[in-house]
Structures are given as C-alpha cells and as structure tokens.
C-alpha cells in the first residue's frame, strides 16, 4: 500500500509540474511582444537559464511518467485476452473434432 501511495504522490507532483509548464506555454502564446510591459521583458531576459533548467526537468519528468505508468493493468488485460482466445480456440476445436465422436 505504501508503494502505491508513493507512486500516486509522485504522479501528482509530475502532473503539477506539467500543468505549470502548460500555464507558462499558454501565457507565452497569448501575450504578444508589443503588449508586454517592459518589466516583464526584463524578467524574461534574466531567466533563460531557469527556463532551460525547467525544460530539461520537464523532459526528465516525461520520461519518469512513462517509466512510472501502471503497466500491470495492461499486462493483466493482455494475459486475460490470451487466455480467453486460447479457451475459445480449444472449445471450437473440441466442438469441431471431439463432440461428433462423443455423440456417435
């Protein structure tokens, strides 16, 4: 239970960072360079390292999201489908070849 709670908390943090990034991207696309105040322009020029650092962190978090994605449900679904396909094939073959001999 502790492991799943930790995974959920980690995923929540990753989603929060992603939402922050989305907010920044939306803010960038909605503001035009001519309408932005000079103070905001100065702030942007002083923070290129921070943005580069955040973008590299976001790339890592995207990889982390893929690594932490719950694959057990996908694997169990695949196993279930294979079992059902095997049973259906076995029943079909039994009905085709075994049942006629049992009815004679």
N, C-alpha and C positions, 0 to 999 in steps of 0.2 A: 504494500500500500504506500509506503514511503517513497518508493521509486517512482510510482506513477504520479504521486503528488509533486515530486521534484520535477518530473518531466512536464507536467501541466504548468507549473510555475515558470519553467524555462521557456515554454512555448508562449506563455502570456507575455513575458518580457520581450521575446522576439517579435511578437505581434505589435507591442507598444512601440518598439524602435521602428518597425516598418510603417506604422501609422504616422509617426513623427516625420519620417522621410517623405511619405506621401503628402503630408501637410506642407512641408517645405517645397516640394515639387509643384504643388498646386499654387502656392504663394508666388513662386518664381514665374509660373506661366501666366498668372493673372495680372501681375504688375508689369507695366511697361517701363523701359529705362528712362523715358522722359518724365513720367509722372511720379517716379520715386523721389522722396526727399533726399537732399544731399547727405544728410546724416546716415541714412540707410545705405547710400552708395559707399560712404567711407567705411561703414561697418562691414560691408561685403568685401571690400578690398583688403581689410585687415584679417579676414578669416579664411583665406584659401586653404591654409594648412589644416584648419579644423574641418573644413568640408571634405578635403581629401581623406583625412583620417576617418571621418564618419562614413564616407563612401566605401572605404576599404573594410570598415567594420560591418557595413551592410552586406558586402559581398560575402564576408565570413558568416554572417547570420543566415544568409540564404542557403549556404552550404550546410550550416547547422540544422536548418529547418528540414532540408532533405534527409539529413542523417537521422534526425530525431522523429521523422514521420512514422506514425504507427503502422508498421508493415505486418504485424501479427494478424490483423483482421483481413488483410489482403491475402496473406498466405493461407489462413484458415478457409477463406472463401474459395481459393483455388483448389485446396485439398478436397473440400466438400463437392465442388463441381466434378473433380476427377473421380471421386467415389461414386457419385450419382451416375456418371457416364459409364463407369465400369459395371455397376449393378444393372443399369438399363441394357447394356450390351449382353451381359450374362443372361438376363431374363429373355431377351429377344432370341438369342441362340438356343436357350432351353426350349422356348416355345416353338421354334422352327424345327429343331432336330430331336429333342428329348421327349417332348409331350406326345408326338404321334406314336412313338414306340410304347409309351406307357398306356395309351388309350386302346391299343390293339389287344 
